[in-house]
């Protein structure tokens, strides 16, 4: 059940991220967006994720994984629902930023939460299963897009309020986060976190509950009756004690905020102590590299597919490469706008291609689930980043829509292996007292990479398409080589 709930939360985050890139071709007409504005819209989500990941992630080490995970999922859901009602680009941009606050917080918390319930021999498989739900979310959002976005349901009220199919699509994509947040209210807190907080009785109760669910026996039959403290267990600061003694609500609230902030900063600094500094720095670079490449390219795939389908329908005998097509569409003033298309701005074949690319990682996900604990995290991370970096070079040279689709499928599939391995390493390289903070900080680097990737693609995709492709390839290959400096954590108990 823990793995399933973690997977559902992960799938809901994937839907919230990919839905934006899928709806861009449709929303560009209602919101009058240029390529640069589309790039900033994608990037704004990651700005929110960067802030939210650090805030929620560090608070997860202070107040608990479960509580912060619930808050972040609900923030994501509410902002997603409200964004469907925004009539102007600026309001839509703000709501997507707030949605990013929620997505950014739930991602590190999911991995910390799920990993702390797993025994060493099964942890890699369990985390790979949770990671595979990202593909499930991608497939679901692509399928929903194919069913909803082509609907002709544009309506405008007398007050000027418009509602079209892509807004309904946004509402549907926000529902999984809402459901996940509500369901998490019935889940237990991480027993390792409870031990770290000197709450042994509660931790024992959680373990007894798990024992009863797994075996069908009574909770009182659980063979362990006492738990010992974890190293680095909670030490109450004087500020929090003073706040707790105060009868003034404002003083107590300020003391709580000050204490949480102090602990967050202290835990962040601890990531750069000599014993784990190298792992932290290597993970920071790898997260930046893989996020720049994957999100920079992946979130533009629906837009690129849409441009390709429009181009090849007008030039059926052309053998132009992706960059030739994209630069032509970006620079040509003679081509009609997609908004003038009688069938709508979104090509159905482009949505089908997005669905196919979303399904492509299935074999890679199955391989990591079965062999993550056998072949090791480093094997999958290095292999994935080297192969995905090499595949990007190929995108520039292919000359047909089918070739572009096949290479895009390959890029998505091999990138998946890297993310699955990175999710395992990110949780296992750090002690329990720093785990949520470590995930938040390293994923903050990933958000910076994703922001840079989307902005770079937005500014250069219409003019110098080869430049962002080259940057992606170099970063991915460099990240794969730097992964060789990380230890392998397969079957190692969490500290």
N, C-alpha and C positions, 0 to 999 in steps of 0.2 A: 504493500500500500504506500509506503514511503517513496519507493522508486516511481510508482505510478503518479503520485501527486507531484513529485519533482519533475517528471516528464510532462505532465499537463501544464505546469507553470512554464516550463521551457518552451513548449509548443505555443503557448499563448504569447510569449515574448517574440517568437519567430514570426507569428502572424502579424503582430503589431508593427514589426520592422518592415517585412516584405510588402505588406499591404500598401504602404506609402509609395514604394517604387512602382508597384503595379498600377496604381490609380493615377500616376502622374500624367500619362498621355490623355486621360479623360478629364482630369481636373484642370489641365493647362488652359482649357477654353473658358471655363467658368471663372478661374482665378487669374487669367491673363498672364501666365508665367513664361518667362524666357528660360533658356537652358541654364543660365547662371542662377536664376531664382530657384529652379528645380534642384540645382546642386546645393544651394543654401538651405533649402527645405529638408533635404536628406541629411545635411550636416547638422541642422538644428536639433534633430532627434538625438544625435550623438553628443551634442553639447549637453543636452539634458541627461543623457546616460552617463556622461563624464562626471557631472555634479552629483547626480543621484546615486551612482555606483559608489562613490567615495563616502557620501553622507550615510546612506542606508547600510553600506557594507561595514563601516567602522562602528556604527551604532549596533550592528548585529553582534559584535564582540562585546558590547556593553549591556544591551537589553535583551538579547536573545535572537536567534535566527528566525524562529517561527513568527514572532510578533512583528518584526520589521518586514518579513516577507509578505505577510498579510497586508500591511500598510502599502507597500510598494505596488503590489498587484492591484489594489483598489484604486490607487492614484492613477495608474496606467489605464484602468478601465474607464474611470470617470472622465479623464482627459480625452480618451479616444472617442467616447460618446459625444462630448461637447464639441470636438473638432468637426464632427459631421454637420454641425449646425452653423459653422463659421462661413460668412458670406464674402469676406475679404481675405486677401493673401496674408496680411499682417496678423489678423486674429487666428487664422489657421496655423501660421508659423508659431505663435505663442502656445497654442494648445498642443502642437506636436512636441514642443520643447518640454512641456509639463508631462506629456506622455512618456518622453524619454527619461524624465526623472524616475518614473515608476519602473520602466524596463531596466534601466541601469542598476537600480537597487535590487531587483529580484534576481538578476543573473548570478552575481557572486553569492547571494544568500542561498540560492537553490543548491549550488555545489557544496557549500559548507554544510548545509543542513543534511543532504542525502549522504555525503561521505561519512559523516559521524555516526551513522547507523550501521555501517557495513563492516564485516570482518575482512581482514587483509586479503584472504584468498579469493574473495568474490567482489572486492571493491572496484577493480578495473572494469569488470563486466557490468556491474550495477551502474557505474557512472557512464559507461558507453551506451547503455540502454536509455538513460536520461538524455544523453547527448543526441541519440537518434531521434528523439521526439522533436528536435529542431527541424529535421526533415519532414516529420509528420505535419508540423505547423506550416512549413513551406508548401507542402502538397495541398493541405486543406485551403490555404488562402488562395492558391492558384486555381483550385477547383471552384471555390466560391466566386472568384473573380470571373471565371468563364461562364458561370451561371447567372451572375447578377449584373456585371458592368454593361454587357451588350443590351440590356433591357431599355426600351424606349419609355422612360417614365419622367421625363423632364417636366417640371411644373413650377410656375411662378405665381405667388400670391399677389393680391392688390398692393401689399406693402413692399413688394420687391423681393420677398424671401423666396429663394429658389431651392428646390430639392430634386436631385437627379440620382441616377443609379449608383454612381460612385459614392454618394453619401450613405446610401443604404448599405453598400459594401463595407464602409467604415464602421457602421453600427454593428454589423455582424461580426467583424473582426475584433471588436472590443469585448464581446460577450465572453469568450474563453477566459480572459483575465479576471473578469468579474466572478465567474463561476469558480475559478481556481482560488481566488482570495477568500470566497465564502467557505469553500470546502476545507481550506487550510485551518479554519477556526476549530475544526474537530480533530486536528492532528496534534501529536505530542511535541513538546520541545525537545531539542537534541539532548540526549543524556550526557554527552561529553561537556556541553555548555553548562548544564546544571551542576555537574561535578566541579567545573571550574569556578562556579559561583558558590561553592560549599553548600549546595542544596542536595545532599546525598539521598534524603528520603524521597524527594521528587524524582531523582534520577533512577532510583531503584524501582519506583512505581512505574516509570516508563518501560524499563526493561522487563518487568513482570507482565506488563500489558502486551509487549511484543512477544514474549514467551507464550502467553496464553493464545494469542492470535496465530502464531506459527505452529503450535503443537496441538491445540484443541484442549489442553489441560488447564487446570485451575491456576490462577496467578500465584496463589500461595505455594504451589509446588515448585516454583522457581528455585533452583538449588543454591543460589547466592543470596545471602541475607545481609551482608554489609559491604559497603563500597568505600574505597580509600580516596583521599584527595588527589587531584591531578597536580602535577608540578606547575607552579605559576598560578595557583588558584587566587581568587579575588582578594584584594586588599582594599579595604574601604579608605577612601581619602578623607582628609579632614574636612574638605569643603563639602563633600556629600553628607558627612555626619552632621556638620553644622547646619546644613540645609534641612536635614531630617528633623533636627531638634527645634527648628524655628517654627513658630506658629503663624508666621506671615506667609501667605500663599505665594506672593510675588518673590519674596526672598528665597523661599524653598524652590520655586521654579527656576530662578536664576542660578541657584547653587547647583541644581541638577544639570542645567545646560552647560555651566562652566565645568562641572566635573566630567561630563560626557565629552566636551571639546578637549579638555586636558588629556583624557584617556586616549582619544582618537589620535591626537598628535603624538603622544608617547608611543603608542603602538605602531604608528607609521615610521617613526624614527628607529624603532627596534628592528624593522625589516632590513636596515642597513648596518646592523652589527656584523662583525667579521665572520661569524659562523654561517650566516645565510645571505650576506651581501652579494656574493657572486651569482647565486641562484636568482636573487631579486633582479639584478641588473640584466641578466640574460633573458629572463622572462619579460622584462619591460620592453626590450628590443624585439623579441619574437612576437609579442602581442601587438606592438605597433606595426610590424611588417605584415603579419597575416591579416590584420584588420584593414590596413591600407589597401592590400590587394583584393581581399575577398569582398569587403563592403564597397570599396571604390568601384569594383567591376561588377559584382553581383547585383547591387542595387540599381545599376544602370542597364542590366540585361533586358528588362521589360521595355525600357525606352529604346534601346538599340534594336531589339527585335521588331518593335513597332515601325521604326524607321526603315529597316531592311525590307519588311513586307510591303510597305507603301512604295518603296523604290523598285523592288523587283516586279510588282504588279504593273508599274508604268514602263519598266524596261525589262521585259521577260527574257531577252537574249543576252543580258549583261552578265559579265563575269567579274564585276568589281568586288574588291575586298571590303571588309567591314569599314575600315577607315576611309576608303574612297567614298563609300555610300554616305557615311556620317558627315564627312566634310562637305560633300556635295549638297546634302540636305541643309546643312548649317549655313552654307554660303550662297545658295541659289535663291534668287529673288523671283525666278520665273515659276518655281514650283508652288502649287496651291497649298494653302495651310491645311493641316489635318482637321482643323475645326470647320473647314468648308466641305468636308467629305459628307455626302448624303447619308452614308452608313454609320457616321459617327467618327470621332478621332481615333478610336481604338480598333486595330485590325484583329479579327477573331483568331487568325493564324498565329499572331504574336502571343495571344493569351494561351493558345495550345502549346506553343514552344516553351513558354514559361512553366506550364504544368509539367512538360516532359523533363525540363532541366531540374525541376524540383524533385521529381521521382528518381533521377539519375543516381543520387548518392546512396540508394538502398543497398546495393551490394557492398559498398565500402562500410556502411554502418553495420551490416551483418558480420563482415570480416572483423571489425574492431570489437564487436560484442563477444565473438567467439575466441579471439586470439589476443586481446589487449593484455591479459595477464600472462600469456605464454611468450609472445614476441617482445613485449615491453613497450613502454610509452615512447622512449626515444626512437625506436625503430619506426613507428608510425609517424611521429612528428617530422623526423628528418626526411623520410621517404615522401611524405605528403608535400612538404614545402618545396623540395627539389622538383618533383613532378609538376606541381601546379605552376611554379615559376617557369618551367620549360614550356608548358602548354600555352602560356600567355604569348610567347613568341609566335606560336603557330596561328593565333587569332589574326595577326596582321597579314598572314600570307594566304589564308583560305579565300576562295573565289566564288563561293555559292552559299545560298541560304542553308542548305543541308549541312555543308561542312562547318559553317559557323555554329549550327545547332549541336553537332556532334562534339566539337571542341569545347563548347560551353558546358556540355554535359560532363565531359572529362574534367574540366576545371572544377566544377562544383563537387564532383565525386571525390577527387583526391584531396580537395581542401577540407572536406568533411573529416577525413582521417586525422588531419592535423589538429582540428578543433577538438575532436574527441580525446586525443592524446594530451593536448594542452589543458583540457578541463581536468583530467586526472592529475597531471603534474602540478597544476596550480593549487590543488587541494592537499597534496601529499608532501610537498616540499617544506611546509611551514607547520609549526606547532599549533595546537588547538587554540591557545590564547591569542594567536595572531592570524588565524586562518581566514576569517572573514575580512579582516583588514587587508591582508596580503592579496586576496582575490580582488578587493576593491581597488587597491593601488595599481596592481598589474593590469587590470581591466581598464583603469583610467588611461593607461598608455594606449590600450587598444582603441579607446574612444577617440583619442587624439589622432591616431592613425586613420580611423574611419572618417573623421571630419576632414582631415587633409586629403584623403582619397576622393571624397565626394566633391570637395571644392576644386581640386585639380581636374577631375573629370568634367565638372561643370564648365570650367573656364577654357579647357583645351579640346574637349571632344568635338567641337564644331570647326576647329582651326588646325590644330596639330595633334591629331588623334594618336599618332605613334608615341608621343611623349609620355602620356600617362601609362600606356601599355608597357613601355620600357622601364619606367620607374617601378611598376608592379613586379615585373619579372626580376629585376635586380634585388628588390627588397625581399621577395619570397625566397630566392636562392640563398641570399645572405643569412636570412633567418634560419633556414634549414641547416646551414653549416654551423651557425652559433649554437644550435641545439645539441651539438656533439659535446659541449662543455657542461651539460646538465647530467646529474646522476639519474640512474634508473630506479624508480620507486616501486616497482612491481612487488607485490606480496609483502611489503614492509608495513609494520603496524604504525598507525598514526600516533604521534607524540602529543 
